[in-house]
Amino acid sequence: MQLTQLIHGNRLMARIMRSASWVIVGYGTSQALRLASNLILARILFPEAFGLMALITVVTIGLSLFSDVGISPSISQSKRGDDPEFLDTAWTIQVIRGVILTVITFLLARPMAEFYDEPLLATYLPVAGLSLLVAGFIPTRVETATRHLMLGRLTGLDLTAQVIGLAVMIGLALLTGSVFALVLGTVVQTIVRLILTSRYLPGHRNRLRWDKSSGQELIGFGKWIFLSTAFFFLSSQGDKAILGKYLSLSSLGIYNIGFFLANFPLALGMNLTHKLLIPIYRECPPWESAENAAKISRMRHLITLLIMGMLAVMALSGPWLIGVLYDDRYALAGGIVVLISMAKMIQSIGLTYDNTALAAGNSRAFFVYTASRATFQVTFLLIGVINFGLIGALIGLACAAMLTHPVLIWLSRKHRAWDPKHDLIWFGILICLATAVLWLNGGAIRALEQMI
């Protein structure tokens, strides 16, 4: 009876529980679908195809992040987040951005092909860029659903779009045996998502218009998000952008397989915190009362337990998991899973802190954090890969995560959200887990020395 009362109703805790459940189910199902398609495609295609797709993704995601003006967090945190004029102005900005990004993708295709010495990039990048154009027309009803923690229908629509996109990928891969299957499948998935969210999500139907005061608020909040996401690109995609210059396409494809598996738990955590914490901090600020702080602390421990627990499983079982799921061509991905999982465990401890700044409307402090994280990560990754190869690069990621955590403490203390007891407990657990992982999987890590 108590569980039923906790989940149903319109109280904050009920909406949190329902939304968290939908995020976990939705993201878990999404990643399960990606894994299943990845296993099928790995048998149809070849490691080089995944390496080439990794470079294409670096460019398209990079353009998206370098031009992000924070439409989603703006709608989530603004008092005008349900105002039709505000929503239409936000959508207009989004549409214009999508058009500009598509043009830039066409212009970058040949220079990127020359930079990475991969002629196929000149052919496939313009096709991939069409997904950026389509994404610009996604309605703001998606953000409205997130703002009000009503994610059930949105999750179903997103999963439907993904299933259709993956089916197209697999079908084209069987027909062509080409990386073109991966590129076009991504575009189809974005088109289907636009159709489904426009047709089946309730809420305001957008039209092109400009409201001056809404534009000023969006741009004022978004200027720091713009800078933050530019640096977020370096921290989320910089490894592939840099390693693409130092590894062969085959090795980059193997790296991408390992990264996909190891990054799943943290990506789930980021999905949870991004969709839940801004509305939670907005309605239940930890700085307003001890009761609020205690509620946030319990949630923080639960999220850290969930994410670090999954990362520990990946770090301990990575080589075995790769051996079971993939053929011998991908065996070296096992050591990559181990090292990336350990680096992500460090990052998972501070996962619930960064959104405190956005919830308080302090996008400038959030920018300081993302800029610091990206600077540390790129610096140590470059030092590592130049001097010690792939192993050095991955150890560099762990060093960057350690150095970034004090910045997170600074950010969370500004908004009275830091929980020192939480950090002390989980860093102690992390040290024990890392010792066990290195003892068990040291051989898989040393095997990475042969990757070029």
KANORUR-V713317 format. One record per backbone hydrogen bond with DSSP energy under -1.0 kcal/mol. CO is the residue of the C=O (numbers start at 1). NH is the residue of the N-H. E is the energy in kcal/mol with one decimal. If there is no record, write none. Layout:
CO&NH&E, CO&NH&E
This chain:
1&5&-2.2, 2&6&-2.1, 3&7&-1.9, 4&8&-2.5, 11&15&-2.4, 12&16&-2.6, 13&17&-2.6, 14&18&-2.5, 15&19&-2.6, 16&20&-3.0, 17&21&-2.1, 18&22&-2.3, 19&23&-2.7, 20&24&-2.6, 21&25&-2.8, 22&26&-3.2, 23&27&-3.1, 24&28&-2.6, 25&29&-2.7, 26&30&-2.5, 27&31&-2.7, 28&32&-2.2, 29&33&-2.5, 30&34&-2.3, 31&35&-2.7, 32&36&-2.6, 33&37&-2.6, 34&38&-2.6, 35&39&-2.6, 36&40&-2.0, 37&41&-3.2, 38&42&-2.4, 40&44&-1.3, 41&45&-3.5, 46&49&-1.4, 47&51&-1.8, 48&52&-2.6, 49&53&-2.3, 50&54&-1.8, 51&55&-1.6, 52&56&-2.1, 53&57&-2.6, 54&58&-2.1, 55&59&-1.7, 56&60&-2.3, 57&61&-2.8, 58&62&-1.8, 59&63&-2.4, 60&64&-2.0, 61&65&-2.8, 62&66&-2.8, 65&68&-1.1, 70&74&-2.1, 71&75&-2.3, 72&76&-2.2, 73&77&-2.3, 74&78&-1.9, 78&81&-1.4, 80&83&-2.0, 83&87&-2.6, 84&88&-2.8, 85&89&-2.1, 86&90&-2.2, 87&91&-2.4, 88&92&-2.4, 89&93&-2.1, 90&94&-2.0, 91&95&-2.5, 92&96&-2.3, 93&97&-2.3, 94&98&-2.0, 95&99&-2.0, 96&100&-2.2, 97&101&-2.6, 98&102&-1.8, 99&103&-1.8, 100&104&-2.3, 101&105&-2.2, 102&106&-1.8, 103&107&-2.0, 104&108&-2.2, 105&109&-1.1, 108&112&-2.6, 109&113&-1.8, 110&114&-2.2, 111&115&-2.3, 112&116&-2.3, 113&118&-2.1, 118&121&-1.9, 119&122&-1.4, 120&124&-2.5, 121&125&-2.2, 124&128&-2.4, 125&129&-2.2, 127&130&-1.3, 128&131&-1.4, 129&133&-1.2, 130&134&-2.2, 131&135&-2.4, 132&136&-1.1, 134&137&-1.8, 135&138&-1.5, 139&142&-1.5, 140&144&-2.2, 141&145&-2.1, 142&146&-1.5, 143&147&-2.7, 144&148&-1.7, 145&150&-3.0, 146&149&-1.5, 151&155&-2.4, 152&156&-1.8, 153&157&-2.3, 154&158&-2.5, 155&159&-2.3, 156&160&-2.0, 157&161&-2.3, 158&162&-2.1, 159&163&-2.5, 160&164&-2.1, 161&165&-2.4, 162&166&-2.9, 163&167&-2.2, 164&168&-2.0, 165&169&-2.1, 166&170&-2.6, 167&171&-2.4, 168&172&-2.6, 169&173&-2.4, 170&174&-2.2, 171&175&-1.7, 172&176&-3.3, 173&177&-1.9, 178&181&-1.6, 179&183&-1.6, 180&184&-2.7, 181&185&-1.8, 182&186&-1.4, 183&187&-1.5, 184&188&-2.6, 185&189&-2.1, 186&190&-1.7, 187&191&-2.1, 188&192&-2.6, 189&193&-2.2, 190&194&-2.1, 191&195&-2.2, 192&196&-2.7, 193&197&-2.6, 194&198&-2.0, 195&199&-1.8, 196&200&-2.9, 197&201&-1.1, 211&215&-2.8, 212&216&-2.5, 213&217&-2.0, 214&218&-2.8, 215&219&-2.7, 216&220&-2.6, 217&221&-2.4, 218&222&-2.7, 219&223&-1.8, 222&226&-3.1, 223&227&-1.5, 224&228&-2.5, 225&229&-3.2, 226&230&-1.5, 227&231&-1.7, 228&232&-2.2, 229&233&-1.9, 231&235&-1.6, 232&236&-2.6, 233&237&-3.2, 237&241&-2.2, 238&242&-2.6, 239&243&-3.0, 240&244&-1.9, 242&245&-1.7, 243&247&-2.6, 248&252&-2.7, 249&253&-2.2, 250&254&-2.0, 251&255&-2.6, 252&256&-2.4, 253&257&-1.7, 254&258&-2.2, 255&259&-2.9, 256&260&-2.2, 257&261&-1.7, 258&262&-2.4, 259&263&-2.7, 263&267&-2.7, 264&268&-2.3, 265&269&-2.2, 266&270&-2.8, 267&271&-2.2, 268&272&-2.4, 269&273&-2.7, 270&274&-2.6, 271&275&-1.9, 272&276&-2.1, 273&277&-1.8, 276&280&-2.2, 277&281&-3.5, 278&282&-2.1, 279&283&-2.0, 280&284&-2.7, 285&288&-1.6, 289&293&-2.0, 290&294&-2.3, 291&295&-2.0, 292&296&-2.4, 293&297&-2.3, 294&298&-2.1, 295&299&-2.0, 296&300&-2.7, 297&301&-2.4, 298&302&-1.9, 299&303&-2.5, 300&304&-2.5, 301&305&-2.5, 302&306&-2.2, 303&307&-2.6, 304&308&-2.8, 305&309&-1.9, 306&310&-1.7, 307&311&-2.4, 308&312&-2.6, 309&313&-1.8, 310&314&-2.1, 311&315&-2.6, 312&316&-2.4, 313&317&-2.2, 314&318&-1.3, 317&321&-3.0, 318&322&-2.5, 319&323&-2.0, 320&324&-1.9, 321&325&-2.5, 322&326&-2.7, 327&330&-1.9, 328&331&-1.5, 330&333&-1.9, 331&334&-1.9, 333&337&-2.3, 334&338&-1.7, 335&339&-2.2, 336&340&-2.5, 337&341&-2.1, 338&342&-1.8, 339&343&-2.0, 340&344&-2.5, 341&345&-1.7, 342&346&-1.1, 343&347&-1.3, 344&348&-2.1, 348&351&-1.1, 350&353&-1.7, 353&356&-1.9, 355&359&-2.5, 356&360&-1.4, 357&362&-3.1, 358&361&-1.4, 361&363&-1.2, 362&366&-1.4, 363&367&-1.8, 364&368&-1.8, 365&369&-1.8, 366&370&-2.4, 367&371&-2.8, 368&372&-2.1, 369&373&-2.7, 370&374&-2.4, 371&375&-2.3, 372&376&-2.5, 373&377&-2.3, 374&378&-2.7, 375&379&-2.1, 376&380&-2.5, 377&381&-2.3, 378&382&-2.4, 379&383&-2.3, 380&384&-2.3, 381&385&-2.8, 382&386&-2.3, 383&387&-1.7, 384&388&-2.9, 385&389&-1.1, 389&393&-1.9, 390&394&-2.2, 391&395&-2.3, 392&396&-2.0, 393&397&-1.3, 394&398&-1.3, 395&399&-2.2, 396&400&-2.3, 397&401&-1.9, 398&402&-1.9, 399&403&-2.1, 400&404&-1.6, 401&405&-1.2, 404&408&-1.6, 405&409&-2.2, 406&410&-2.2, 407&411&-2.4, 408&412&-2.9, 409&413&-2.4, 410&414&-1.5, 412&417&-3.1, 413&416&-1.6, 419&423&-1.8, 420&424&-2.5, 421&425&-2.2, 422&426&-2.3, 423&427&-2.5, 424&428&-1.6, 425&429&-1.9, 426&430&-2.2, 427&431&-2.0, 428&432&-1.5, 429&433&-2.4, 430&434&-2.8, 431&435&-1.9, 432&436&-1.8, 433&437&-2.4, 434&438&-2.4, 435&439&-1.8, 436&440&-2.1, 437&441&-3.0, 441&445&-1.5, 442&446&-2.3, 443&447&-1.6, 445&448&-1.5, 446&449&-1.7, 447&450&-1.5, 448&451&-1.8
